[in-house]
Amino acid sequence: MEIKIREVVANDYTEVVFLWNDVLGVRTVTDENFRVSMEQMMKAGNYKTFVALLENHVVGFISIVHALAVGSANGYLHITGLAVNNDFQRHKVGTELLRFTENYAKDRGISSIILCSGMNRTGAHAFYEHNGYDRDSYCFDKIINLDY
């Protein structure tokens, strides 16, 4: 089976939301807020989401943002999400999504890609390291209470 990768389209949204929920465990992603976010990201222009297809079915996705950084002429790509349907893991889908992203970066003169992965996602850590990504920092986050 040949893996095809292309930019996400509206008909893919439900399957991508399923992957956010089921594979990544991010239950706050819904069909509605995903659609709204995708519209905003398309307008911004520096965000991309690509889907991996097997026999015209979405089996994975990768979301990236091209960010600027002081001291970096072309900035960097930040992978903000990567998931492969559990039934298709270990079938090179994730690796193909990473390679596609690396070529996307190279074509734009971007020499750095970063990502964060949850502390307990040891399988994902091994996957990234197997694909040449270095474990070189910690990611920190903080939820800000917006109730005043």
C-alpha positions in Angstrom: 0.0 0.0 0.0 1.3 3.4 -1.0 1.1 6.2 1.5 0.0 9.5 0.0 0.5 12.8 1.8 -1.4 16.0 1.0 -2.7 19.1 2.7 -5.8 18.6 4.8 -9.2 19.5 3.3 -12.5 20.0 5.1 -13.7 16.5 4.3 -10.8 15.2 6.4 -11.6 17.1 9.5 -13.7 14.4 11.3 -11.0 11.8 10.8 -8.3 14.2 12.0 -10.4 15.1 15.1 -10.8 11.4 15.8 -6.9 11.0 15.8 -6.5 14.0 18.1 -9.0 12.4 20.5 -8.2 8.7 20.2 -4.5 8.5 19.6 -3.2 11.7 21.3 -5.9 11.7 24.0 -6.7 15.3 23.5 -10.4 15.3 24.2 -10.8 19.1 24.0 -10.5 18.9 20.2 -14.0 18.9 18.7 -15.3 19.0 15.1 -16.4 22.6 15.7 -13.3 24.1 17.4 -11.1 22.2 14.9 -12.9 23.8 12.0 -12.7 27.2 13.5 -9.0 26.8 14.3 -8.3 25.5 10.8 -9.9 28.6 9.3 -7.8 30.9 11.5 -4.6 29.0 10.7 -5.3 29.1 7.0 -5.7 32.9 7.2 -2.5 33.3 9.1 -0.6 31.4 6.4 2.3 30.0 8.5 0.4 26.9 9.7 0.0 23.7 7.7 -1.7 20.4 8.4 -1.0 17.4 6.2 -2.8 14.1 6.2 -1.4 10.6 5.3 -3.8 8.5 3.1 -3.9 4.8 2.5 -6.4 3.9 -0.1 -8.0 7.3 0.2 -8.6 7.0 4.0 -6.9 9.3 6.5 -4.7 7.2 8.7 -2.5 10.0 10.1 -1.7 13.7 10.2 1.0 16.2 11.1 0.4 19.8 12.0 3.2 22.3 11.8 3.7 26.0 12.3 6.6 28.1 10.8 7.8 30.3 13.7 10.3 33.0 13.7 13.2 33.1 16.1 15.9 35.7 16.9 19.2 34.5 15.5 17.6 32.2 13.0 17.4 33.6 9.5 14.5 31.4 8.5 13.0 30.5 11.8 12.0 26.9 12.6 9.1 24.5 12.1 7.3 23.4 15.2 5.4 20.2 15.0 2.2 20.9 17.0 0.6 17.5 16.4 1.4 14.1 14.9 -0.8 11.0 15.2 -1.3 7.8 13.3 -4.3 5.6 13.6 -3.5 2.7 16.0 -4.2 0.1 13.3 -1.5 1.7 11.1 1.2 2.4 13.5 4.5 0.6 12.7 3.6 0.7 9.0 5.9 3.7 8.3 3.1 6.3 8.2 4.6 8.4 11.0 8.0 8.2 9.4 6.6 9.3 6.0 4.9 12.3 7.7 8.2 13.3 9.3 10.1 12.9 6.1 7.5 15.0 4.2 7.8 17.7 6.9 11.6 17.6 6.7 11.5 18.1 2.9 8.9 20.9 3.3 11.4 22.6 5.7 14.4 22.0 3.4 12.5 23.4 0.4 11.9 26.6 2.4 15.4 26.9 3.7 14.4 26.0 7.3 17.1 24.0 9.1 15.4 23.3 12.4 12.3 21.3 13.5 11.2 21.1 17.1 8.4 19.2 18.9 7.2 18.4 22.4 5.9 15.0 23.5 4.2 14.1 26.8 6.4 12.7 29.5 4.6 9.4 29.6 4.5 8.8 25.8 7.7 6.7 25.8 6.7 4.9 22.6 6.5 8.2 20.8 9.9 9.2 22.3 11.5 6.1 20.9 9.8 6.7 17.5 11.2 10.3 17.3 14.7 9.2 18.4 14.6 6.3 15.9 13.8 9.0 13.2 16.9 11.1 14.2 15.3 13.6 16.6 17.4 14.4 19.7 16.0 14.6 23.2 17.6 17.9 24.1 15.2 19.9 26.2 12.2 19.8 28.4 8.9 21.4 27.4 7.0 23.3 30.0 3.4 24.6 30.0 1.1 26.4 32.3 -2.7 26.7 32.2 -3.7 30.3 32.8 -7.1 30.7 34.6 -9.1 33.1 32.4 -11.8 33.6 35.0 -11.5 37.0 36.5 
